[in-house]
């Protein structure tokens, strides 16, 4: 007796050659409905229509066609269960051996900005039901949900009886397929209707297994979306990206985006370069060219830059490339590269060069997650627009125009430095950075000592308020003339008084930027 295959697919890629081989080499009968049936008939593949098989017409505009006992009975029947055998005979059920189903393109529909009603009509009901039935009964039924599985199924079938382990793997992929589908629907409804969810549900496909994690003894996997972010960035040359590379790239591009990105019509003196190491900026600058911005950033801490990552917000030209080739770097990321620049950088074969275009940047108001034992912490990303009109000058002296520009620059960089964070800047470039210290004065000592005498006339940015006046006292010794910080300490007056006594201007932003 010929085995029966139920075929119902929205994505019809490779379905014709697959079904031809099922029929011609494995003697399958094909059961199908709707557009899939018509597609197979036009290809001269013999098809039994579902409506003829069930003796029930499609109703409700096609919403109900496969939701029938003869379909689900044929899939779910346990071939060795005596009670099931009685029902198979009593209801004249024909057993279905293979279910090939993929679902209405809900994700594509909503990504293209469909109306609510159109999206609702693209919620598949019969498809997930058949997939889940087959996956539940995978001991007796094979289930395929993606065209990439077709060839593997044919190869396994040529070996004879399919192994139970192979069928279990297909069942796993089937349940993941429906889970991913339901996740997309539930998240869409939540966002469209502005509803609060009692569960955090996301679904990301596996992009690749990484060589290892932060350390060689740790396994690591990269999951993500295909149309946005790093998976869609174009790697122009170099080794595979590592776990640590990806973390650093994320921090680097987030920092450089503070100054606009190619496609935003960058103005004079907004060409930005950020050098990042171990998830912290170790140099940053904006200037009148990408090349000069990089050189300025490098001057801040050329030792830490060794083995780091460099991000640009504008095209990398040959002049910039010449400067880049003289230092060992892990990655360079930018919106575009001149052909001459790529030729120059080719001599560094292991250097990873990534083209990250503006359309790959996620929309604002995303969420970020961190894993903890037994759960996840989820928060809004810290990417809301900085409203400088809410900043207040709290000292007798106010910043000069040049100092104000440097304060804005330092504040943007400080936001991306691990807390406690201190950034020293002058002429739109970092001079010293103190990151990840347990107290603020400790971070200040690191940043100020790194800059030394070039601090004179510079500004200081702090990601959090000053609990004591000691940071101001220290800043004054190094010649800092202006400070920016959130304010909000019960000892704010002590810091203000100290600034006034030393002729230092200070701005409160009324907004902090801790980064842990």
Order of alpha helices (4+ residues) and beta strands (2+ residues): beta-alpha-beta-alpha-beta-alpha-alpha-alpha-beta-alpha-alpha-alpha-beta-alpha-alpha-beta-beta-beta-alpha-beta-beta-alpha-alpha-beta-alpha-beta-alpha-beta-beta-beta-beta-alpha-beta-beta-alpha-beta-alpha-beta-alpha-beta
